[in-house]
Amino acid sequence: MTAAKKGERAGGLLLCSSPLMATDWKRKIWLSAGFAIFTGITLRFALFLQNPPSIYSHKPGKCKNIVGLEHGVLSMTESDVLNLVLVFSAQHKNIRAHVILLETKEKTNKLMNNISLHELNVNKWKNSERFNPISAHIHVEGSTSQNKYRAFVYVLSQEGDQTPVQVFELRLQKGVLTHLQTIHNQEFIGSTDISVLSPGRFILAKPHFFNNRYLQLLELLFYRGYGQLLIFNGKTVSTLERGLQGPTKMLWDPKTSRLYVGIKYSREIQAYTLKKDLTLKPLTSINLMSSPTYITNGENELWVGSSPGGHMFHDQSNTSHILRIRFQDDIAQTWVITESFASTQFKWSNINGLVVTNSGILIASPQTAAFCTVADMALV
């Protein structure tokens, strides 16, 4: 029987078993899939290379540079319990630690009229010359009213290709930071922020799965969420949350048991409730349209330092702004966002510290640190 007779018409369709036609369909499928992937990567890469959106330049008051922090700040953290701010800075490759004391007239009335830096004596330990703080958290145990307390400072340090946690005890009256221990774990590598739950127990934000910069770029271009939150229980490390688009900053609120996580690439803040079994319950997602670089809290509100541009690479020409998120309920489901401060002559490109008081805002970055007065915080 000839090849022509093998083709039969069934219902008006010619059934053909040609291997060339099957190969042609496979080629079309692969070309379509490849074109879709290429288009998606190109568009995503173009979005991350776009010029940062312009932000309206406005100043709520005069800004004054902080004497002693002219070379910028490496890390800054506030303790509501001790009413102080701990600042790490570098000068001539030497790490310096300072304390700024807050004036308090009432429980909810913080002032910062006369800013003065009190330098701490940081005692040496093995490999202390490699100490490079990128995030810090103060945890207080005991009663401060009776002066029977211990203040522990957990510092996430970038030391070469390692990211250990250095633990100190802050002895405020003596003006000393005493090194207690170094916590090493390979899972810590690449972490960018730390929040302490209790002594020896903390959460780390890890924006990427890979530590190689080029592989991180591939993660970003393929829009794969490899970022995760890790929890250290004093002995072992486990994953608290995974599949996040670049978690870089966190805020732990022990009063409400809420954890706020700043997501760099999706430009949002994820809010969770940390349950007693140390699992996270998602609450809400707050879209910012800019990448959060620092988060602090007030009375039923959040203050966020954020950068509209400079997603993957650090660009000092990018300006930053400060957003105020006021919650309208007790369960953080509705909120109002206002832009309280933006784009001044200081050109902050990566805000890494915020302290909000009734007299103004202390703003820190790797370039500088300044205090900006605000006439009426209620109007901001």
RAKAMO-V202123 format. One record per residue. N is the residue number from 0. RES is the residue in one small letter. SS is DSSP state (A for helix, B for strand, O for the rest). Layout:
n=N res=RES ss=SS
n=N res=RES ss=SS
//
This chain:
n=0 res=m ss=O
n=1 res=t ss=O
n=2 res=a ss=A
n=3 res=a ss=A
n=4 res=k ss=A
n=5 res=k ss=A
n=6 res=g ss=O
n=7 res=e ss=O
n=8 res=r ss=B
n=9 res=a ss=B
n=10 res=g ss=O
n=11 res=g ss=O
n=12 res=l ss=B
n=13 res=l ss=B
n=14 res=l ss=O
n=15 res=c ss=O
n=16 res=s ss=O
n=17 res=s ss=O
n=18 res=p ss=A
n=19 res=l ss=A
n=20 res=m ss=A
n=21 res=a ss=A
n=22 res=t ss=A
n=23 res=d ss=A
n=24 res=w ss=A
n=25 res=k ss=A
n=26 res=r ss=A
n=27 res=k ss=A
n=28 res=i ss=A
n=29 res=w ss=A
n=30 res=l ss=A
n=31 res=s ss=A
n=32 res=a ss=A
n=33 res=g ss=A
n=34 res=f ss=A
n=35 res=a ss=A
n=36 res=i ss=A
n=37 res=f ss=A
n=38 res=t ss=A
n=39 res=g ss=A
n=40 res=i ss=A
n=41 res=t ss=A
n=42 res=l ss=A
n=43 res=r ss=A
n=44 res=f ss=A
n=45 res=a ss=A
n=46 res=l ss=A
n=47 res=f ss=A
n=48 res=l ss=A
n=49 res=q ss=O
n=50 res=n ss=O
n=51 res=p ss=O
n=52 res=p ss=O
n=53 res=s ss=O
n=54 res=i ss=O
n=55 res=y ss=O
n=56 res=s ss=O
n=57 res=h ss=B
n=58 res=k ss=O
n=59 res=p ss=O
n=60 res=g ss=O
n=61 res=k ss=O
n=62 res=c ss=B
n=63 res=k ss=B
n=64 res=n ss=B
n=65 res=i ss=O
n=66 res=v ss=O
n=67 res=g ss=O
n=68 res=l ss=O
n=69 res=e ss=O
n=70 res=h ss=O
n=71 res=g ss=O
n=72 res=v ss=O
n=73 res=l ss=O
n=74 res=s ss=B
n=75 res=m ss=B
n=76 res=t ss=B
n=77 res=e ss=B
n=78 res=s ss=B
n=79 res=d ss=O
n=80 res=v ss=O
n=81 res=l ss=O
n=82 res=n ss=O
n=83 res=l ss=B
n=84 res=v ss=B
n=85 res=l ss=B
n=86 res=v ss=B
n=87 res=f ss=B
n=88 res=s ss=B
n=89 res=a ss=B
n=90 res=q ss=B
n=91 res=h ss=O
n=92 res=k ss=O
n=93 res=n ss=B
n=94 res=i ss=B
n=95 res=r ss=B
n=96 res=a ss=B
n=97 res=h ss=B
n=98 res=v ss=B
n=99 res=i ss=B
n=100 res=l ss=B
n=101 res=l ss=O
n=102 res=e ss=B
n=103 res=t ss=B
n=104 res=k ss=B
n=105 res=e ss=B
n=106 res=k ss=O
n=107 res=t ss=O
n=108 res=n ss=B
n=109 res=k ss=B
n=110 res=l ss=B
n=111 res=m ss=O
n=112 res=n ss=O
n=113 res=n ss=O
n=114 res=i ss=O
n=115 res=s ss=O
n=116 res=l ss=O
n=117 res=h ss=B
n=118 res=e ss=B
n=119 res=l ss=B
n=120 res=n ss=B
n=121 res=v ss=B
n=122 res=n ss=O
n=123 res=k ss=O
n=124 res=w ss=O
n=125 res=k ss=O
n=126 res=n ss=O
n=127 res=s ss=A
n=128 res=e ss=A
n=129 res=r ss=A
n=130 res=f ss=O
n=131 res=n ss=O
n=132 res=p ss=B
n=133 res=i ss=B
n=134 res=s ss=B
n=135 res=a ss=B
n=136 res=h ss=B
n=137 res=i ss=B
n=138 res=h ss=B
n=139 res=v ss=B
n=140 res=e ss=B
n=141 res=g ss=B
n=142 res=s ss=B
n=143 res=t ss=O
n=144 res=s ss=O
n=145 res=q ss=O
n=146 res=n ss=O
n=147 res=k ss=B
n=148 res=y ss=B
n=149 res=r ss=B
n=150 res=a ss=B
n=151 res=f ss=B
n=152 res=v ss=B
n=153 res=y ss=B
n=154 res=v ss=B
n=155 res=l ss=B
n=156 res=s ss=B
n=157 res=q ss=O
n=158 res=e ss=B
n=159 res=g ss=O
n=160 res=d ss=O
n=161 res=q ss=B
n=162 res=t ss=O
n=163 res=p ss=O
n=164 res=v ss=B
n=165 res=q ss=B
n=166 res=v ss=B
n=167 res=f ss=B
n=168 res=e ss=B
n=169 res=l ss=B
n=170 res=r ss=B
n=171 res=l ss=O
n=172 res=q ss=O
n=173 res=k ss=O
n=174 res=g ss=O
n=175 res=v ss=B
n=176 res=l ss=B
n=177 res=t ss=B
n=178 res=h ss=B
n=179 res=l ss=B
n=180 res=q ss=B
n=181 res=t ss=B
n=182 res=i ss=B
n=183 res=h ss=O
n=184 res=n ss=O
n=185 res=q ss=A
n=186 res=e ss=A
n=187 res=f ss=A
n=188 res=i ss=O
n=189 res=g ss=O
n=190 res=s ss=B
n=191 res=t ss=B
n=192 res=d ss=B
n=193 res=i ss=B
n=194 res=s ss=B
n=195 res=v ss=B
n=196 res=l ss=B
n=197 res=s ss=B
n=198 res=p ss=O
n=199 res=g ss=O
n=200 res=r ss=B
n=201 res=f ss=B
n=202 res=i ss=B
n=203 res=l ss=B
n=204 res=a ss=B
n=205 res=k ss=B
n=206 res=p ss=O
n=207 res=h ss=O
n=208 res=f ss=O
n=209 res=f ss=O
n=210 res=n ss=O
n=211 res=n ss=O
n=212 res=r ss=A
n=213 res=y ss=A
n=214 res=l ss=A
n=215 res=q ss=A
n=216 res=l ss=A
n=217 res=l ss=A
n=218 res=e ss=A
n=219 res=l ss=A
n=220 res=l ss=A
n=221 res=f ss=O
n=222 res=y ss=O
n=223 res=r ss=O
n=224 res=g ss=O
n=225 res=y ss=O
n=226 res=g ss=B
n=227 res=q ss=B
n=228 res=l ss=B
n=229 res=l ss=B
n=230 res=i ss=B
n=231 res=f ss=B
n=232 res=n ss=O
n=233 res=g ss=O
n=234 res=k ss=O
n=235 res=t ss=O
n=236 res=v ss=B
n=237 res=s ss=B
n=238 res=t ss=B
n=239 res=l ss=B
n=240 res=e ss=B
n=241 res=r ss=B
n=242 res=g ss=B
n=243 res=l ss=B
n=244 res=q ss=O
n=245 res=g ss=O
n=246 res=p ss=B
n=247 res=t ss=B
n=248 res=k ss=B
n=249 res=m ss=B
n=250 res=l ss=B
n=251 res=w ss=B
n=252 res=d ss=B
n=253 res=p ss=O
n=254 res=k ss=O
n=255 res=t ss=O
n=256 res=s ss=O
n=257 res=r ss=B
n=258 res=l ss=B
n=259 res=y ss=B
n=260 res=v ss=B
n=261 res=g ss=B
n=262 res=i ss=B
n=263 res=k ss=O
n=264 res=y ss=O
n=265 res=s ss=O
n=266 res=r ss=O
n=267 res=e ss=B
n=268 res=i ss=B
n=269 res=q ss=B
n=270 res=a ss=B
n=271 res=y ss=B
n=272 res=t ss=B
n=273 res=l ss=B
n=274 res=k ss=O
n=275 res=k ss=O
n=276 res=d ss=O
n=277 res=l ss=O
n=278 res=t ss=O
n=279 res=l ss=B
n=280 res=k ss=B
n=281 res=p ss=B
n=282 res=l ss=B
n=283 res=t ss=B
n=284 res=s ss=B
n=285 res=i ss=B
n=286 res=n ss=B
n=287 res=l ss=O
n=288 res=m ss=O
n=289 res=s ss=O
n=290 res=s ss=B
n=291 res=p ss=B
n=292 res=t ss=B
n=293 res=y ss=B
n=294 res=i ss=B
n=295 res=t ss=B
n=296 res=n ss=B
n=297 res=g ss=B
n=298 res=e ss=O
n=299 res=n ss=O
n=300 res=e ss=B
n=301 res=l ss=B
n=302 res=w ss=B
n=303 res=v ss=B
n=304 res=g ss=B
n=305 res=s ss=B
n=306 res=s ss=B
n=307 res=p ss=O
n=308 res=g ss=O
n=309 res=g ss=O
n=310 res=h ss=O
n=311 res=m ss=O
n=312 res=f ss=O
n=313 res=h ss=O
n=314 res=d ss=O
n=315 res=q ss=O
n=316 res=s ss=O
n=317 res=n ss=O
n=318 res=t ss=O
n=319 res=s ss=O
n=320 res=h ss=B
n=321 res=i ss=B
n=322 res=l ss=B
n=323 res=r ss=B
n=324 res=i ss=B
n=325 res=r ss=B
n=326 res=f ss=B
n=327 res=q ss=O
n=328 res=d ss=O
n=329 res=d ss=O
n=330 res=i ss=O
n=331 res=a ss=O
n=332 res=q ss=O
n=333 res=t ss=O
n=334 res=w ss=B
n=335 res=v ss=B
n=336 res=i ss=B
n=337 res=t ss=B
n=338 res=e ss=B
n=339 res=s ss=B
n=340 res=f ss=B
n=341 res=a ss=B
n=342 res=s ss=O
n=343 res=t ss=O
n=344 res=q ss=O
n=345 res=f ss=O
n=346 res=k ss=O
n=347 res=w ss=O
n=348 res=s ss=O
n=349 res=n ss=O
n=350 res=i ss=B
n=351 res=n ss=B
n=352 res=g ss=B
n=353 res=l ss=B
n=354 res=v ss=B
n=355 res=v ss=B
n=356 res=t ss=O
n=357 res=n ss=O
n=358 res=s ss=O
n=359 res=g ss=B
n=360 res=i ss=B
n=361 res=l ss=B
n=362 res=i ss=B
n=363 res=a ss=B
n=364 res=s ss=B
n=365 res=p ss=O
n=366 res=q ss=O
n=367 res=t ss=O
n=368 res=a ss=B
n=369 res=a ss=B
n=370 res=f ss=B
n=371 res=c ss=B
n=372 res=t ss=B
n=373 res=v ss=O
n=374 res=a ss=O
n=375 res=d ss=O
n=376 res=m ss=A
n=377 res=a ss=A
n=378 res=l ss=A
n=379 res=v ss=O
//
